[in-house]
Amino acid sequence: MCVVRPAYTFLTLDVIEAMCSCLIAEAEDGEQSRRSAADQELRIINEFGRCLTQVIDSASRTRGTCHL
């Protein structure tokens, strides 16, 4: 039987908390490094994109998994 999970089911509370932790860590690193506001924003947006890409990649690998 093939189980297809909707994409939104991969954004669990644990995943969201992990993503937020990564974004906060990036923001703190930017503050400590005294980066410009624009550079900090860009780095945080890039980090969010990286996290989201990992969730999407994980979803793609498991969405069409068949269990017989």
Secondary structure, DSSP 8 states (H G I E B T S, - for coil): -B----GGGG--HHHHHHHHHHHHHHHHHHHHTT--HHHHHHHHHHHHHHHHHHHHHHHHHHTT-B--
